[in-house]
Amino acid sequence: MAKVASKNAKVKDTKAAAESKVWTKVIRAIRSPKTGAYTFKEAIVHKDKIQEYMTQK
């Protein structure tokens, strides 16, 4: 006989699942002044603060 998946097994905390949708992974390419090579910085940023993060040095 097949097992039946519990409804509670899919999403235990709906508030946490909804809040996770407001965060975004941002990847910036930063050029080294010494060598000219690019490095990449990754950060998890709130979606309202993306513009602010991208304009900072």
Residue pairs with C-beta under 8 A, 6 or more apart in sequence:
11 17
22 46
22 47
22 48
23 44
23 45
23 46
23 47
24 44
24 45
24 46
24 47
24 50
25 42
25 43
25 44
25 45
26 42
26 43
26 44
26 45
26 50
26 53
26 54
27 40
27 41
27 42
28 40
28 41
28 43
28 53
28 54
29 38
29 39
29 40
30 38
30 39
30 40
30 41
31 37
31 38
32 38
32 39
43 53
45 53
